[in-house]
Amino acid sequence: MSREVDLFVIGAGSGGVRAARFAAGFGARVAIAESRYLGGTCVNVGCVPKKLLSYGAHFHEDFALAADYGWDPGKPGFDWPTLIANKNREIARLNGIYRSLLLGSGVTLLESHARLLGPHTVEAGGELWQAKHILVATGGWPQKPDIPGAELGITSNEAFFLPQLPRRVLVVGGGYIAVEFASIFNGLGAETTLAYRGGLFLRGFDQGVREHLRGELLSKGLKLEFNAEPARIMRRGDGSLATSFKDGREIASDCVFFATGRRAMTEGLGLENCAAKLDDKGYIQVDEHFATAEPSVLAIGDVIGRVQLTPVALAEGMAVARRLFRPQEYRPVDYRLIPTAVFSLPNIGTVGLSEEGAREAGHEVKVFESRFRPLRLSLGEQGEKTLMKLVVDASDDRVLGCHMVGPDAGEIIQGLAVALRAGATKQVFDETLGIHPTAAEEFVTMRTPRAD
């Protein structure tokens, strides 16, 4: 005998939980199944623990800065197991909050694997469920390159649970995860090398931002190897790892961390039992309303491969809940002007078009840039510089993009994202009074376009 619901959600990550909670709040009968951990990648092996480790990595610079302000911090020491234990405790607390949110919303929570048996039938935990709608929100999973010895490396999943901080770390990849973890390992004291097969990391970001970050990372002692594609990893007799590259380079390390992409988690879902299709990259194909080729089956989040960010999954989950159960409030997800942060050291914050993207889109642009040493560093020897950049449409004065590399970049850019969505012009920025002395005021005091 089967049980009936209006919505069955597979995957209790950010998007799935948001859709389930609000659908239940709209009066729908909702069940959600999760076989791994509540909160998905972001809470457990993604954004949240990563930023906690990033905070930890920044302290070695803070201790040095404290001495410039008259404090005697003594000789700082770092204990990796303490950081990981405290991180685990916080994640467990968040798991409990997610459980309470779901149950408090009236959602039936099934902590088991779920599989489609048909367009309206799900099997979970040995039970059959009949659902008017089925939402797949199973997220993604890190993948390693197909090279000999790849099994000797780790991914972000394992990095959060290493028993000790490795003495030497090789990070392979050039996306934001690679840059963030390279900064973390380097900041916590590991001898760190980042190797990327391309000419410069963070492809798709503003070129000036990429180049500025490269200089700052080098100044912090991070080793960078570009145009370096790994060919093989071997275990040496002393237990260390030797990574050979296609151009003949070899790098010795105690840990190889792969940040070489993520794949959609679709295995074992039973999608073959309905009309849903995958694209050539393995993501579930959906229309503008997140419906698959099987009208009763929908999908959101990383498993559809659009914009793989937690706030985007949350917006998609809300959109699905509204369209199905509160259509009068439904609004399509707007993928324009999504603000983004990279928690490298220093941080990146960005919203809108890069300089290159604006030109490619046909805009005639004016660029305003400022590079400066933050006031906070003025009493000591630290030479880190902040970059702030505005990309402006020369024809109508509209600000097309805001970019920053420096402390708290994400916090600052979040506020500017509101201005860009409101269509702010450079004149509006110019007429806005700054808060002095802050770094953020630089965004409203840049008056002269870059000479070119």
N, C-alpha and C positions, 0 to 999 in steps of 0.2 A: 504494500500500500504506500502511496506517495503523499508527500505534503505539498501544499500549494502556496505560492507567494506571487506578488506582483513583479518583484525584481529580485533576481539572484545575482550577487556580485562575486566574481572569482578574483581574489587578491585584495588584501587589506592594507595596501599602501596608501599614500596620500590621496590619490584620485579615487580609489575604490571606497575608502572610508568616507570621503566627502560626499560622494554620490549616495552611499547607503544611508548616512545620517540624515541628509536633507530629504531624500525620498521618503524615509520613514516619517520625518517631520511634516511632510505634505500629505500624510495619511496612507501611504502605501505599505503593504506587507513586504518586508525586506529580510533576506538572509544573506550573509556574507561568509565566504570560506577562505581560510588562510592556512597554508600548510607549513609555513616557515616562521615568520615573526610579524607581530602587529606593528604597523607603521612603515613597512616596506624598506626599500633601500635607504631612503633619506634618513630615517630615524635610526636605523640599526648599523648600516655600513656605508653611509653616504654623508650628506650635508652636515648633520648634527655632530656625530663623532669626529668628522674631519675638521670642523671648525674648532672643536674643543682641543684637538691636537695642535691646530694652528695657533691658538692662544698660547698653548704651552711652549711652542717653538719660539714665540716672540720674546719670552722672558729673558733669554740670554742677552738680548739687546737692551731690555729694560733695566737689568741689573747694572750694566755698564753706564746707562744714562743716569741711573740713580746717584752714582758717585759724582757725576757732574753737578748734581743739585745738592751736594753736601751730605748725602746719606752714605753710610758705610755698610753695605750689604754683606760684608765678609766674603768668604770664598763660596760662591754658589755651587751646589751639587744637584745633579738631576737623577731621578730614579724612575725609569720607564715603567716598572710594574705598578708603582703608585698611581701614575697617570692613567694607566689602562684600567686598574681596579676602580678608580673614581669615575672614569668614563663608563664602565660597565654598570655601575650603580645608577648613574643618571639615565642611561638607556633603559634599564629595567623600570625606572620610575615612569619614563615616557610610555613604555609598553603598557603599563598599568593604566595610564591616562587614556590611551587609545581604547583599551578594553572598556573602561568606564563610559567613555563617550558613546561607544556603539551600544552597549547594553542600556545606558540611560536614554538613548533615543528610541528604544524598542526594537532594535535590530537583533535578529537571531544570529549569534556568532558560532560558526563551526570551525574549529581548529583542526582541519583535515584537508587533504587534497580533494579538489573538485574536478569533474570531467564531464564534458557535454556528451550526452547520448543521442541528442537530437535537437531540433530548433527550439524546443521548449522544455527539455528534460536534462537535469543535472544529477549526477551521482556524487555524493559526498559523504564520507564516513560510513559507507554501507547503506545509506538512505537514498531514496529517490525523491527528487524535488521537481514539481511542475511549476514553471515560471512563465508569466506573460512576456517578460523581458529578461535577457541574460546579458550582464555586462562583464567583459573581460578586462581586467586591470592588473595583469600579472607582472608588468614591469620588464626590466632587462637584467642581464647578467654579464659580468666581465668575460672577455674572451682573450685567449693567448694566441700569439702567432703560431703558425704551423711550421715549427722548426725543430730539429733534433734537440732534445734536452729542455724543451719548454716546460715540462712538468717540474723542473727544478726551481722555477720561478713562482712568485706569488702574485696576487692581484689585490685590489683594494679590500676585497672580502677578508683575506687573511691578514692584511697589514694591521688591522685594528686589534688583532689578538696575538701578535708576536710575543713570546715570553720575555724577550730582551730586545733592546735596540741594537740592530746590527752595527758593527764598526764601520763597514763600507757598504754602501748601497748604490746599485745601478738602477736608475729609473728609465724604462724604455717607453717612449711615447712623446707626443707633442701637443696633446690637448690640455684642457684645464685641469683634469685629474692628475696628469703627469707633472705639470708645473706646480700644483699645490702640494703634492706629496714630496716632490724634490725639495721644496722650500721647508716642509715640515722636518724631513729627515736631516737636512742640512742645519736647520735652526736648533734641533735637539742635540746636535753634536756628532752626527755620523758624517763620515767622508763620503760625499754624495756626487754622483755624476748623472746628468740627464743626457740620454742619447736619443736623437730623433732622426728619422729617415729623410725629412725635408730640410730646407735651408734655414728655417726659423720656426719656432713653435707658435701655437695659438693662431693657426690659419683661420682666416675669416674675421679676426679682430683688426682694429685700426693699425696700420703699419707703424705709425709713430709710437703707439702704445707697446707694440711687440718689441720694437728696438729699444725703447726706454727700459722695459723690464729686463731685457737681456743684459744691459749694462749694469743694472742694479743687482741682478743675481750673481753676475761675475764678481762684482765688488764685495759680495758677501761670502765669497769663497766657493760657490757652487761651480762645478766643472760642467761645461756644456760641449757636447759633441753632436754636430749637425751633419747631415748627409751620411748618416750612419745607420745602416739597416742590419739587424742581427741575423746571423746565419746559423749559429749553434751555441749551445751552452754545455759545458762539461764540468763535472765535479773533480776537483783536484785531490791529491792524496792527503792534503792537510785539511780537507773539508770545505775549502773555499770554492768559489765558482769562477770559471773563465768563460767570458762571452766573446765569441769571435764574430766579426762583422764582415760583410761581403767585400769590403775594400781592403781587407787584411788587418784592420785594427783589432786589438784584443784588449779587453778591460777585465781586471780582476776585482772581485767583490765578494762579500759574504752573503749578500742577498740581491736577487734580481727581481725588481718590481715591474710588472707589466701594466701599462695603462694604454692599451692598444685597441680600444674600442669595446663596445658592448653589443650584445645580440638580444633580440626579443625572446622572452620566456614563453614559448608556445608549445614546448614538448609535453606530451601527455594531457593536453587540454581536450582532445577529442574534436578538434575543429573539422576533422574529416567527416564527422557525422552531421555536418550542416553545410550550407553553401558558402560559408566564409572563406575568403582567399587570402593568401600571403603574397606580398610583392617580391621582387627579385632580391631584396635584401633580408627577407624573412620577417618583415613587419606585417601586421594585420592590416589589410586594406579597408578603409572606411570612407564614407562620404563626409560632407560638411557638417552633418548632424551626428557623426560618429557611429553610424549604422554600417554594418558589413553587408555583403551581398545576401546574407540571410537577415531579413528585416527585424526579426526578433532578437538578434545577437548584435550587441554593440561592443566597442572597444575604445579605451582612452589611455593616455599616459605613454610611458616609454615603449609599450608594446606596439604602438602605432608609428613610432619613429618620427614624429613631427618635431616638436621642440621639447627636448628631454630635460625639463626643469620642474621641480616640485610645484611652484606656483602655477605653472601651466597645467599640470595634472589636476590640481585643485580646481582651476577654472573649468576644465573640461568635465570634471565630475559634477560640478554645480550645474553646468549647462545641460548635461544628460538628465539630472534629477528634475530640473525645471521643465525641459521639453516633454518628458514623459508624464509628469504628475502635477505640474503647475504651468501649463503652456502659456498662460497669459503673462507670465513673468520671464519667459524664455528670451535670452539674448545670445546670439552666436559668440563664440570666443574670438576676440580680436587679437591676432598674432603680431600686430604691428607694435613697435615701440616697447618691446619687452626688456626691462632693465635686467642686467646681468652683472654678477660679481665673480671674480676669481680670487680665492683666498690664498694667493701666493704671498710671499713676504718680499716686497710690499704688495698690498692688495691692488686689484684692478676693479674699477666700476665703470660700466658703460651703458648707454641707452641711445637708441637711434642709429643712424647711419654712420659708418666709418667714412673717413675722407675719400678712400678709394671707392667705397660703395656709392657714395653720393655722386661722384663723377661718372661712374658707370651707369647710374640711373639717369644721367643727362642733366644734372644740376650744374650750374656755374656756381662755384663755391668760394666763400671767403673763410679762411682758417685763422682762428685765434688760439695762441698757445702761450703757456706760461710754465717755466721750469724754475723751481726755487727750493731752497733748503728750509724745511718747516721750522718755525720759531722754537718748537719743543727741542730741537737738536742744536740750537745756537750756542749753548754753553759748553759743548763738548767737541769731540773729534769726529763723531759720526757724520759721514758725508752724504747720506741718502738724500736724493732729491725727489720732489713730487712733480708730476706732470699733470697739467690740466689743459683740456683742449675742447674747443667748440667748433663745430662744422656748421656753417651758416649758408643758406641759399642767398646768393648775391642779388637775385631778382626781387624777392619779396621779403628779405630780412628774417625769414623763419629759421629758427634753430633746428637743424636736422639731426645733430648728434652731439652728445656730451660724453667725454671720456676722461678718466682719471687713473693715475697710478700713484698710490700713496696711502698713508694710514687712513683707515676708516672710509675707503673709497666707496664701498657698498652703501654705507650709511648716508653719505652725501648724495650719491647718484640717485638713491631711492626718491629723495625729495625733488630732484630735478626731473625725474621721470614724469611727475605730475605736471610740471610746467610744459614739457614737450607734448604731452597728450592734450594739453589745453591750447596748443598751437602758439606758444610763446615766441616772440621775435627777439632778435638781439637787442632791440631798443628796450623791450621789457626787462631783459637782463640788466641793461645799462642803467635803467631807472630804478632798479631794486637796490635798496641800501644794504650794505654788507654788515655782518656782525664782526666787530673788530676787537682783538686780533684773532682771526681764525684762518684756517686754510681755505674753508669753503667760500669765503668772501672773494677769493680770486676769480670765481666764476662770474661775479657781477662787476669786476673792476678791470677786465681785459678790454682795452679800448682800440688797440692798433692791430689790424690784420697782419698775419705773417707776410713777409716781403714778397714771396713768390705768388 
